[in-house]
Every structure is written in structure tokens, then in C-alpha cells.
Amino acid sequence: MIIDRAFVLKIAFGVLLFACGAVLSAVLDNYYLQVGTTLAMLCSLCWAWNIVGGYMGYPALCMISFFGIGAYAGGIAQAAGLPETFAWLVAAGVGLLFALLLGVPLLRLKGHYFAVGTIASVEVLREVANNWEQLTGGAIGLNLPIHAGSPDEVGRFFYLAMLGLAFLAFLITAVVDRTKFGFGLRCIRQNEQAASMVGIDVFKYKVGAFVLTGVLGAATGAIYASMVAFIEPKDAFNLIMTIEIPVMVMLGGMGTIFGPLIGGVSYVILKEFVWAYFINWHSGLLGLIVVTVIYFLPVGVLGLTWRDIFKKFGASRSTTSVASDIARSAS
């Protein structure tokens, strides 16, 4: 593991940031605790996806498959009488097994084939949850035991739980970034054949990254299920979130330590702003934001320089000028 001054500063900044978040739980009201919990949940999912999508470069669209599996595994375990914390550990274990079962066949695919296979898993799992009524409650949903305490106490508890998981995801990402494992994933992203030629066990590395993503995603889903005390298929396997998670990571910077955090925070702020002021146009505007991110920020905020910004806008202005000249000639 490579430990230098830059790495220590990044870890110190992350620890300070999460410590401030934990301290704020004592003064925030229930609304802001809920917003903070949602933000921590999205950042956890972004850090989890970043391992496969950012470091390894595979377009995995199954983040919500892990999230939903974890939500149902934790919910069923709680309904059976297990305490919340043990139910979350069970969900993480189920996420690990599911990631192995899904990853072994799918990770033999590449590119668009891999993306289609992963997004298909979301639809398959949603149909299973809809129809396996004896286990999942079907389309009606599954009720979970409600966490005891006042609304503020419950909100604070789940805020700290989700914040703790986000911190764990941050630490795992930091370790991956500076170890041989992370180096191997970057090599796979650049060229799988070359990575194999220099002695990297490509398939083993890919499965390992997929499992890490599955465990973190399932644990996040289990905490979310305990918080809302109710699960239904369309909520647990939300197809829109499958697209939103990669967009958030792209916005911040793929394959970086703080990219998922910056992307998650930025996207949530943009989404809340659009909902507050453009409620009748929110879907169209969010779609426009997604397209803008992909076009103007292909490497994310952390990978962008002022030269890149001017180059993009310069290219756009040049294209507009050419189009105007063509239109003038035609007239």
C-alpha cells in the first residue's frame, strides 16, 4: 500500500468531514437529518459503484440490484425476529453471495453486453419480488418492525448509521486507490489483455471488485429498509436510480476518492433546486443535466481544468459559427 503525504491529507480531510457530519446530528432537526441520511445513502452507493465503474471501467447498471437484494434480505431477517444490526450483517452476506452468483457469468461479458446484462438483473429481481408473495409480500410490500423512539431519536439513529456506512465506503475506496488491487483494476480499465500479460489475474480482480460493490450496496439497502420500515418492489428496485448513481460519479470524477462525494452532493442540490422551482419540468431538466454532465464533464469535476472548460466552449462556439455560415450560404 502506497502511503504518502497526499494520501494522508485526503484521509485526514475525509475523517474531519465525517466527524463534522456526526457532530451536526446533535443540532439538526428531523428534516435536515432526513436530507443528510439520503445524501449519505447516495454517497455510499456512489462509492460502491465507483469500484467497478470508476476504477475498473465496467458500465455496471446493477447497483440497485444489490440495494434491493439487501433491502429485502435485511427486511425478511428483521421480520423473522433478528435485531437490526444482525439483519444488516445478514444482508451484507446475501449481497456478497448474490454478487458472486451474478458476477461470475456476467463479468465474462464486456461493453454494451455487460451493461445490458446488469440492467436486466434489476428487472428480473423486481419481477421475482412482485410474484414471490410468500417471501417478499409481492406487490403489496413487506412491513418491518418500526424502530423504537421519538421521531428525532429515530432520525438521528439512522442518520448516524448511514453516515457510518458512507465512511466505511470512503475508507474502502481510499484503500483500493492506493493498493495493488486498485492498480490492477486500473490496468483492467486500460487494457485487459495487457493486464493479463503482466501477471494480473483479471477475472479474480473483476470478481473481487464486483463483490465489494455488492456488499456495500446490500448493506445500504438494508439500512434504508429499516429506516422506512416498509419495502415494495418498485421502491427497492428503482430503475431511475440505476442511471442516477453512475451520473453522480461521473459528475464528481470516476476512479477518484472524493469524486463520488462531490458528485452525490452536487446532484442532490441540483435535484432539490429543480424540484423546488421547476416542479412541472423536473424530469426534462434533470435529463438535460444528465446530458450536460456527459458532454461537458466526461472526466468529472475533479478531472476538469480551466483549459478543458475553455476548449469545450471554444469548440461549441466554433461549431455554432460554422452552422451559421452554412445557413447564410444556403439562404
C-alpha positions as CSV (number, residue, x, y, z in Angstrom):
1,M,0.0,0.0,0.0
2,I,1.4,3.4,-1.0
3,I,1.1,6.0,1.8
4,D,2.4,9.5,1.0
5,R,1.6,13.0,2.2
6,A,-1.2,13.5,-0.3
7,F,-2.9,10.3,0.8
8,V,-2.6,11.1,4.5
9,L,-4.1,14.6,3.8
10,K,-7.0,13.1,1.9
11,I,-7.8,10.6,4.7
12,A,-7.5,13.4,7.3
13,F,-9.8,15.6,5.4
14,G,-12.3,12.8,5.0
15,V,-12.2,11.9,8.7
16,L,-12.7,15.6,9.6
17,L,-15.6,15.9,7.2
18,F,-17.4,12.8,8.6
19,A,-16.7,13.9,12.2
20,C,-18.3,17.2,11.5
21,G,-21.3,15.4,10.0
22,A,-21.6,13.2,13.1
23,V,-21.4,16.3,15.4
24,L,-24.1,18.1,13.4
25,S,-26.5,15.3,14.2
26,A,-26.9,16.8,17.7
27,V,-28.3,20.1,16.4
28,L,-30.1,19.2,13.1
29,D,-33.8,19.0,13.1
30,N,-35.7,16.0,11.7
31,Y,-36.0,17.4,8.1
32,Y,-32.2,18.1,7.8
33,L,-31.5,14.7,9.4
34,Q,-33.6,13.1,6.6
35,V,-31.8,15.0,3.9
36,G,-28.4,14.1,5.4
37,T,-29.4,10.4,5.6
38,T,-30.5,10.4,1.9
39,L,-27.2,12.1,1.0
40,A,-25.1,9.6,3.0
41,M,-27.1,6.8,1.3
42,L,-26.4,8.1,-2.2
43,C,-22.7,8.7,-1.4
44,S,-22.4,5.1,-0.1
45,L,-23.9,3.8,-3.4
46,C,-21.7,6.1,-5.4
47,W,-18.5,4.9,-3.7
48,A,-19.7,1.3,-4.1
49,W,-20.3,1.8,-7.8
50,N,-17.0,3.7,-8.3
51,I,-15.1,0.5,-7.6
52,V,-16.5,-1.3,-10.6
53,G,-17.5,1.6,-12.8
54,G,-14.7,4.0,-11.9
55,Y,-11.6,2.1,-11.2
56,M,-12.3,-1.0,-13.3
57,G,-14.2,0.9,-16.1
58,Y,-17.1,-1.6,-16.4
59,P,-20.5,0.0,-17.1
60,A,-22.3,-1.8,-14.3
61,L,-26.0,-0.9,-14.1
62,C,-26.9,-3.3,-11.3
63,M,-26.2,-1.1,-8.3
64,I,-29.9,-1.1,-7.4
65,S,-30.0,-4.9,-7.8
66,F,-27.6,-5.1,-4.8
67,F,-29.5,-2.3,-3.0
68,G,-32.8,-4.1,-3.4
69,I,-31.5,-7.6,-2.5
70,G,-30.0,-6.0,0.7
71,A,-33.3,-4.3,1.5
72,Y,-35.3,-7.5,1.2
73,A,-32.7,-9.7,2.9
74,G,-32.5,-7.3,5.9
75,G,-36.3,-6.8,5.9
76,I,-37.0,-10.5,5.9
77,A,-34.4,-11.1,8.6
78,Q,-36.0,-8.4,10.8
79,A,-39.4,-9.8,10.2
80,A,-38.1,-13.2,11.3
81,G,-37.1,-11.6,14.7
82,L,-33.4,-10.7,14.2
83,P,-32.2,-7.4,15.6
84,E,-31.5,-4.6,13.2
85,T,-27.7,-4.7,13.3
86,F,-27.6,-8.5,12.7
87,A,-30.1,-8.1,9.9
88,W,-27.8,-5.6,8.2
89,L,-24.9,-8.1,8.5
90,V,-27.1,-10.8,7.0
91,A,-28.0,-8.5,4.2
92,A,-24.3,-7.8,3.5
93,G,-23.6,-11.5,3.4
94,V,-26.5,-12.1,1.0
95,G,-25.2,-9.2,-1.1
96,L,-21.8,-11.0,-1.2
97,L,-23.3,-14.3,-2.4
98,F,-25.5,-12.6,-4.9
99,A,-22.6,-10.6,-6.3
100,L,-20.6,-13.9,-6.8
101,L,-23.6,-15.6,-8.5
102,L,-24.2,-12.6,-10.8
103,G,-20.6,-11.6,-11.4
104,V,-19.2,-15.0,-12.4
105,P,-21.2,-15.2,-15.6
106,L,-21.7,-11.5,-16.3
107,L,-18.0,-10.5,-15.9
108,R,-17.2,-12.7,-18.9
109,L,-19.1,-10.1,-21.0
110,K,-17.7,-6.7,-21.9
111,G,-19.0,-3.3,-23.0
112,H,-22.7,-3.0,-24.0
113,Y,-23.3,-6.7,-23.5
114,F,-22.2,-6.4,-19.8
115,A,-24.3,-3.2,-19.3
116,V,-27.5,-4.9,-20.8
117,G,-26.9,-8.0,-18.6
118,T,-26.6,-6.0,-15.4
119,I,-29.6,-3.7,-16.1
120,A,-31.6,-6.9,-16.9
121,S,-30.9,-8.2,-13.4
122,V,-32.8,-5.2,-12.0
123,E,-35.9,-6.1,-14.0
124,V,-35.7,-9.8,-13.2
125,L,-35.3,-9.2,-9.5
126,R,-38.3,-6.8,-9.5
127,E,-40.5,-9.4,-11.1
128,V,-39.3,-12.0,-8.6
129,A,-40.2,-9.7,-5.7
130,N,-43.5,-8.9,-7.3
131,N,-44.5,-12.5,-7.7
132,W,-42.9,-14.3,-4.7
133,E,-45.7,-13.2,-2.3
134,Q,-44.9,-15.8,0.5
135,L,-41.4,-14.4,1.0
136,T,-41.5,-10.7,-0.2
137,G,-45.1,-9.8,0.2
138,G,-45.5,-9.3,-3.5
139,A,-46.6,-6.0,-5.0
140,I,-48.3,-5.1,-1.6
141,G,-44.9,-4.9,0.0
142,L,-43.3,-6.0,3.3
143,N,-43.8,-4.3,6.6
144,L,-40.8,-4.2,9.0
145,P,-40.7,-3.6,12.7
146,I,-40.6,0.2,13.5
147,H,-37.5,1.4,15.3
148,A,-38.4,2.5,18.8
149,G,-38.0,6.1,19.9
150,S,-39.2,9.6,19.2
151,P,-39.0,10.9,15.6
152,D,-35.9,12.9,16.3
153,E,-34.2,9.9,18.0
154,V,-35.1,7.6,15.1
155,G,-33.9,10.2,12.6
156,R,-30.6,10.7,14.4
157,F,-30.0,6.9,14.7
158,F,-30.4,6.2,11.0
159,Y,-28.5,9.3,10.0
160,L,-25.5,8.1,12.1
161,A,-25.9,4.6,10.8
162,M,-25.9,5.7,7.1
163,L,-23.1,8.2,7.8
164,G,-21.0,5.4,9.3
165,L,-21.6,3.2,6.3
166,A,-20.7,6.0,4.0
167,F,-17.5,6.5,6.0
168,L,-16.7,2.8,5.6
169,A,-17.2,3.0,1.8
170,F,-14.9,6.0,1.8
171,L,-12.2,4.1,3.6
172,I,-12.5,1.1,1.3
173,T,-12.2,3.4,-1.7
174,A,-9.2,5.0,-0.3
175,V,-7.5,1.6,0.4
176,V,-8.4,0.4,-3.1
177,D,-7.0,3.6,-4.6
178,R,-3.5,3.0,-3.1
179,T,-3.1,-0.8,-3.2
180,K,-2.1,-3.4,-5.7
181,F,-5.7,-4.3,-6.1
182,G,-6.6,-0.8,-7.2
183,F,-3.6,-0.7,-9.6
184,G,-4.8,-4.0,-11.1
185,L,-8.3,-2.5,-11.6
186,R,-6.9,0.5,-13.4
187,C,-4.8,-1.8,-15.6
188,I,-8.0,-3.7,-16.5
189,R,-9.7,-0.4,-17.3
190,Q,-6.9,0.5,-19.7
191,N,-6.4,-2.9,-21.4
192,E,-7.4,-6.3,-20.1
193,Q,-5.1,-8.3,-22.3
194,A,-2.1,-6.2,-21.3
195,A,-3.1,-6.6,-17.6
196,S,-3.2,-10.3,-18.0
197,M,0.2,-10.3,-19.8
198,V,1.9,-8.6,-16.8
199,G,0.6,-11.2,-14.4
200,I,-2.7,-9.8,-13.1
201,D,-5.4,-12.4,-12.6
202,V,-8.0,-10.3,-14.4
203,F,-11.1,-12.4,-13.7
204,K,-10.2,-12.7,-10.0
205,Y,-9.8,-8.9,-9.7
206,K,-13.0,-8.3,-11.5
207,V,-15.0,-10.6,-9.2
208,G,-13.3,-9.1,-6.2
209,A,-14.4,-5.6,-7.2
210,F,-17.9,-6.8,-8.0
211,V,-18.2,-8.4,-4.6
212,L,-17.1,-5.3,-2.8
213,T,-19.7,-3.3,-4.7
214,G,-22.4,-5.9,-3.8
215,V,-21.6,-6.0,-0.1
216,L,-21.7,-2.2,0.2
217,G,-24.8,-1.9,-1.9
218,A,-26.7,-4.6,0.0
219,A,-25.8,-3.1,3.4
220,T,-27.0,0.3,2.2
221,G,-30.3,-1.2,1.1
222,A,-30.8,-3.0,4.5
223,I,-30.3,0.2,6.5
224,Y,-32.7,2.0,4.2
225,A,-35.3,-0.7,4.6
226,S,-35.1,-0.5,8.4
227,M,-35.4,3.3,8.2
228,V,-38.6,3.4,6.1
229,A,-40.0,0.2,7.8
230,F,-41.6,-0.9,4.5
231,I,-40.3,-2.4,1.3
232,E,-42.0,-2.7,-2.1
233,P,-40.6,-3.9,-5.4
234,K,-40.8,-0.6,-7.3
235,D,-39.0,1.2,-4.5
236,A,-36.3,-1.4,-3.8
237,F,-35.6,-1.9,-7.5
238,N,-35.9,1.6,-8.8
239,L,-34.7,1.7,-12.4
240,I,-34.1,5.5,-12.4
241,M,-31.6,5.2,-9.5
242,T,-29.7,2.7,-11.6
243,I,-29.0,5.5,-14.0
244,E,-28.6,8.3,-11.4
245,I,-25.8,6.6,-9.5
246,P,-23.3,6.4,-12.4
247,V,-24.3,10.0,-13.4
248,M,-23.4,11.2,-9.9
249,V,-20.0,9.5,-10.0
250,M,-19.3,10.9,-13.5
251,L,-20.2,14.4,-12.2
252,G,-17.7,14.2,-9.4
253,G,-15.0,12.2,-11.1
254,M,-14.7,8.4,-11.8
255,G,-11.9,6.4,-10.3
256,T,-11.2,9.0,-7.6
257,I,-11.6,9.1,-3.8
258,F,-13.7,12.2,-3.4
259,G,-15.4,12.1,-6.8
260,P,-18.5,10.2,-5.6
261,L,-18.9,12.6,-2.6
262,I,-18.7,15.7,-4.8
263,G,-21.0,14.2,-7.4
264,G,-23.6,13.0,-4.9
265,V,-23.7,16.3,-3.1
266,S,-23.9,18.3,-6.4
267,Y,-26.6,16.1,-7.9
268,V,-28.8,16.2,-4.7
269,I,-28.5,20.0,-4.6
270,L,-29.4,20.3,-8.3
271,K,-32.3,17.9,-7.9
272,E,-33.7,19.7,-4.9
273,F,-33.4,23.0,-6.7
274,V,-35.2,21.7,-9.8
275,W,-38.0,20.1,-7.6
276,A,-38.4,23.3,-5.7
277,Y,-38.6,25.8,-8.6
278,F,-39.5,23.8,-11.7
279,I,-41.7,21.0,-10.4
280,N,-43.7,20.8,-13.7
281,W,-40.5,20.4,-15.7
282,H,-38.3,18.5,-13.3
283,S,-38.0,15.3,-15.5
284,G,-36.9,17.2,-18.6
285,L,-34.5,19.5,-16.7
286,L,-32.9,16.5,-14.9
287,G,-32.5,14.8,-18.3
288,L,-30.8,17.9,-19.6
289,I,-28.5,17.9,-16.6
290,V,-27.5,14.3,-17.3
291,V,-26.7,15.1,-21.0
292,T,-24.8,18.2,-20.0
293,V,-22.7,16.2,-17.5
294,I,-21.9,13.6,-20.0
295,Y,-20.9,16.1,-22.7
296,F,-19.1,18.8,-20.7
297,L,-17.7,16.8,-17.8
298,P,-16.7,13.4,-19.2
299,V,-13.9,13.2,-16.6
300,G,-15.9,14.8,-13.8
301,V,-15.3,17.9,-11.7
302,L,-12.1,16.5,-10.2
303,G,-10.6,15.8,-13.6
304,L,-11.5,19.2,-15.2
305,T,-9.1,22.0,-15.7
306,W,-9.8,25.6,-16.9
307,R,-8.1,24.8,-20.2
308,D,-10.6,22.0,-20.7
309,I,-13.5,24.3,-20.0
310,F,-12.3,27.0,-22.5
311,K,-11.6,24.3,-25.1
312,K,-15.1,22.9,-24.8
313,F,-16.8,26.3,-25.0
314,G,-14.4,27.3,-27.8
315,A,-15.4,24.2,-29.8
316,S,-19.1,24.8,-29.2
317,R,-18.7,28.4,-30.4
318,S,-16.8,27.3,-33.4
319,T,-19.4,24.8,-34.3
320,T,-22.1,27.4,-34.0
321,S,-20.2,29.8,-36.3
322,V,-19.8,27.1,-38.9
323,A,-23.5,26.3,-38.7
324,S,-24.4,30.0,-39.1
325,D,-22.2,30.3,-42.2
326,I,-23.7,27.3,-43.8
327,A,-27.2,28.6,-43.1
328,R,-26.3,32.0,-44.6
329,S,-24.8,30.5,-47.7
330,A,-28.0,28.4,-48.2
331,S,-30.2,31.4,-48.0
